[in-house]
Amino acid sequence: MDKRVLRGLDLLLAAVAAGVLALSFWLNVRFGEVTLERISSDSMRVHVDFETFWRSAEAFLRGGDVYDTGATLANLNPPLWILLSSPLGLLEPLTAYRTFVLVSLAATVGFVAWSAGEARLGGGRAAAVAGAVLLSSPLLATLALGQIYPLLALGLVASWAAWRRGHDRVSGVPMGLVVAVKPSLAPVLLLPLALGRWGAFGVALLSGAVATLVAAVVVGFGATLEWIRILLESSASPFWDNASLPATAARLFTENRFTRPLALLPGAIPLAQLLGVALVVLTALRARYDPEAGFWALVAAALLASPIAWHNYLLLVVPGVVLLLARGRVAVATLLLSLQLIPPQWPLLWQQGTALDTLMLSLYALILLLHWAALLPPRPSSP
């Protein structure tokens, strides 16, 4: 592409990023204190995801039913996460939550610093990325709810870093464990498969299978079957924070209590699921041309194809944005980081029930799609 066109495109992206920053600043000034109040709240009903995890951990320690605990939300995480988080069940709920927040913050700083070091991003720019991530909507909401995404991101960076250094078998261990904790990320296993790096693929399968089996034995095979049942009964939630393709189709084209659909299309959700699978396959094929960026493009594709991909999952692709910045794609990376600063109060502006409101309530899906598009390796040009 002509250099002048590229320069013009960068200027356009920089202008859009500046506009997004201004919008984010205004929204945070108007509504931002709500998120901080949620993090500091003493009510476990506010930290609703962590309450679910803690109740399961506490039930496991006392020999109770780990998936029927009276929690507000159903626990969609496998027995492996219950086993790993069981020490938190020894603490009082609020103490356990605050401990987990500190662990999550340390994991966030850790995966940003680690990915920046691997990509050889300069100290000043790495600090700027860390600051943006610490102020981002996905992280603040993750901390408020008590979700596990910083730990998953740290595991993905560990796998990616070992992969870059040629340690295929080492990279397979954290890859397999992350997939075992969050099976919706299984498409990342397609990268070593597509590249024929059988050591990484085999170790990932083995480590994930062993961890799953150990958890099934310790927590109980009955609990594992109950978890599978819960997953099979769950569906693509049309709630506006769900950024996956099936969820977006449910929001735009089916009757739901969150938005007014643009139209009623009976086959919209299966078509979106099929499109998600197609994106995963396309991404795996393209990842062969640039495995470093392709790894994070596959993570984004996995989120798009999943029935549930909350906006907070964007933490999982932050290392990919770090890589873009280190490669000199400053305008693109700046825009992506700016989009992550839009607070979760954005939907409050679009509650009139018009078609425009419905589209605007799907902003988080667009943001995830933009991350995927930016990370997708291009097809090499013909000689």
N, C-alpha and C positions, 0 to 999 in steps of 0.2 A: 504494500500500500504506500502511496506517495507520502513523503515526510510531512508535507504541508497539511495533508488530510489528517494524518495522525496527530499533528500538533493542534489542529483545530478540534479534533475529537477530545484530546486531553483537556483543552480549555473548556469545552462544553461540559465534560464530566466534573471539572473543578468547579464550574459555576453551579452545577446541580448540587454538588457536595456542600458548597457554601449555603445554598438555599435550604438544604436539609439540616445543616447545623443551626441555622437561624430558627427554623421551625422547631427543632428539638429543644433549643434554648427557651423558646416561648412556652412550649408545652411543659417543660420542667419547671419553669418559674410559676406557671399556673397550677400544675398538678403534682409536681415532683415530690413534694414532701410526703405524699401518701405512701410512696414506695419505701422511703426511709422509715416512716412510722411502722410499716409492716415488718421490716427487719428487726426493729427494736421492741416490737410488741411482746407482751408476756403471755398472750393467748395462743395456745397450740392450734386453735381453730384457724388462725391466720397462717401458721406454718403447716398447712394442711397436708402437703406431700410428706414432710418429715414425720408428722404425727402418724401417718400410715405406716412408714418404715419402722418407726419406734415401737408402735403397737405390735407389729409382726415380730420384731426382735425380742420384745419383752415376752410375748406369747411363746416364742421358741424356747427361751430360757426357763420358763415355768412349765413347759410341756403342753401348752395349749394349741389351739388351731391357729396357725399362722396366717391364714387367709380369711378367717371369720373372726375379726377382732373388735368389731363395732366402730371401726374408723370411718370417717366421713367418705373417703374415697376408697375404691377397690385398689388393692396392691397389684399392679401389673408387672412387677419385677419378679424374677425367678427366685427359687429357693437359694441359689448361690448368693444373691445380694443379701438375703435374710441372714445367711451364715456369716458373711463378711461384716455386716453391720451389727451383729449380735452383741458385741461389747457395749454399744450404746444403750442397750436395754438394761444395763446395770446401773445407769444413771437416771436421775429424775428427768422427766421429759424436757423441761426448759433448759436444764444444764446440758443435756445431751444435744439439744438443738444448737445452743451457742457453741458448744465444742465442735459440732459439725460445720458451723459457719466458719470457724477459724481454720479448720482443715480444708474447707472449700476455697477459702481465700489463698491459703498457702499453695494449693494445687493450681489455682489460676495463675498466680505469679510464676509458679514453677513451669507450667506448660508454655506460657508466653515467653519467658526467658530462655527456656530450652529450645523452642522452635526458632527464636531469634538468633541464638548462638549457632544452631545448625545451619540456618540460612545465611549466616554471616551478615546480619543486619546491624548497622552501626548503633552504638550505645544510645545516642540521642533519639534516633527514630524508634529504637526498641522501647525506650522509656515512654515515648509518646503513644505507642501502641498499647503498652501496659496501662497507661492512664486512661486511654479511651475505653479499653475493655473493663477496667474497674468501675467506670461510670456508665457502662452500657446497660441498656434495658434488659438484655438476656441475663447478664450476671446479677444485677440487682434483684430481678424477679426470681432468679434461681435461689439466691440467698434467702429471700423472704419466704419462699415456699419450702426450702430445704431439699432441693433436688440434687441429683448426683452427677450432673453434666461436667463439672470441672474435673472430677475424678476420671470420667470416661475420656475427656480430652487429653488428660495427662497420659493415660494408657495408650491412646492413639499416637501421641507424639513419641512415646517410648518406642513403639513399633516402627514408626516412620524414620526415626533417627537411626535405629539399628539397620533398617533397610537401606538407607542412604550409604551407610558405612560398609555395606556388603555382608552384614551378619544376618543372613537369611533366617537361620534357625532361631536365633535370638529374637528376631523381630516377630516370629510367629507366636511366641509365648504371650506377650501383652495383647497381640491382635486376637488370639483365640479367647483370652479372658474377657476382653471388652465385648466381643460378640456373645459370649456366654452370659454376661450380665445384661446386655441389651441386644437381643437377637435381631432387631430391626436393622442393625448395622452389618448384618451378614454379607451384603454385597461387597464389602471391602476385601473379602476372601477371593473375589474374582480377579484382583490385580495379580497376585502371585500365580494364579491359575492361568491367566492370559499370557503372562510372561514366561511360563514354563519354569518358574522357580519353585520346584517341587518341595524343597526343604522347608521353605517358609510356609507353604500351603499345608504340608503334612503336619508340621509342628503346631500350626494354628488349630487345625482340626483336632489334633490329639490333646492339646492343652485345654481347649474348650470342652471337649468331651469328658476328660478326666475331672475337670472342675465341676461340671454339671453332675457327673455321676457321684462324686464325693458329697456334693450338696444334697442330692437326692437321698443318699444313704443316711446322712446325718440328720437332715431336716425331716425326711420321710418321703417315701414314694407316693403316699397319699397326697401330700402337699404338692408334689410335682404335678400329679394328675389334676389337682384342683386349680393350679396355676394355668395349665394348658386349657382347662375348661373356661376359665375367666377370659383368657386371650381369645378363644374362639367365639365367645359371646360378645366381645367388644366390637365396636364398629367405628367408622370414620366420623368423629365428632365434627359437626359443622361450626362449632364455636370459633370465633374469629381469631383466636390465638393459635389455632391449629393450622399450620402452614403447608401441610402435605397436599399433593394433588387430589387424592380421593376426598379429603376433607373440603378442599376448595370446590370440588364438584358438588358435594353435598350441600355446601353453603349457597352456591349459585343456582343449582338446578333441582333442588328437592325442597319440599315443605319442611321448615324447621323453625324453632322458636327464637332464633337469634337474628335472622335477616329475612327480608322479603326476597324470594328467589327471582332471578331474572326471567326464568322460564322453567317449566316442569319437563324434564327429560328423564324418563324412566331408566335408561341405561347409562346415565352419566357417570355413576360411581364405578361400575365395572370398566367402562371405557377409560376413566382416569387411572384405574389400577393397571390396566394394560399399557397405558402411556407411561406410567411410572416404571414398569418392567422394561419397556423399550428404552427409556432414558438410562436405566442401569446398564443394559447391554451395550448401548452406544458409548457410554462413558468408559466401560471396561475395555472396549476396542480402542477408543481414542487414548486411553491411559498408557497404552504401549508406546506411544510416541514421546511421552513425557511422564514417566512413572512418579516423579516427585510431586508434580502438581496433580497428576491423575489420581493419586491416593486420596487427596482432599476433595477432588471432584466426585469420586465414588462415594465418599461420606455424604456429600450434599445430595447426590442422586438417591442414596439409600433413604435419606430423610424425605425427599420428595415422593418416593414410592410407598413409604410407610403409611398405614392408616392414621397414625398419630405422629406428628412432628411439631411439638410446641415451639413457639418462637424462641424460647430459651435454648433450644437445641443449636442455635447459631454459634454458641460457644465452641461446638465441636469443629467448626470450619475456620475459626480464627487463625490457627496455624497456617492454613492455606493463604489467608490474607497477608500474613507476615511474609510468606514466600513471595507473593506478588510484589510486595513493597521492596523486598530485597533484590528483586529482579528489575527494579526500576519502573514498575507500573504504578507510579505514585498516585496518579489521578484515580485509577480504578480502585486501588486499595483505600484511598481516602474516602471515596464515595461509599464503599462497603462499610467501613468503620463508622461513617457518619450515619448511615441508615440504622446501624445497631444502637445509636443513641436515642432514637425515637422512643419515648416512654410508652408503657402499656396503657396509658390513658388516651392514646390516639382514638380508640373506638368511641370515646365519649362525644367526639365531634360529629359522629355520623349515626344518629339515632332517629332520623325522620322517616325511615322506611322507604326511601326512594331507591331507584335503580343505582343512582350515583353512590348512595350510602352503602349499598350492597357491594359495589365494586371497591370502594374505599376500605371496607372492612376486611377485604382480602389483601391488604397491603403487605402483611407479613409473608404471605405466599409468594408475592412478587419479589420481596427481598431475598427469600431463600432461593428462588429461581435465578436471580441476578448473581448470587454467590456461585451457584453451580455453573452458570454460563461463563463467568470470569475465570473459573478454575479449569474448565474443560480444555484439554490440550487441543490445539488446532491440527488439522490434517496437514502433514508436510506438503509443501508446494512441489510440483513436478519439476525435475531438472530442465 
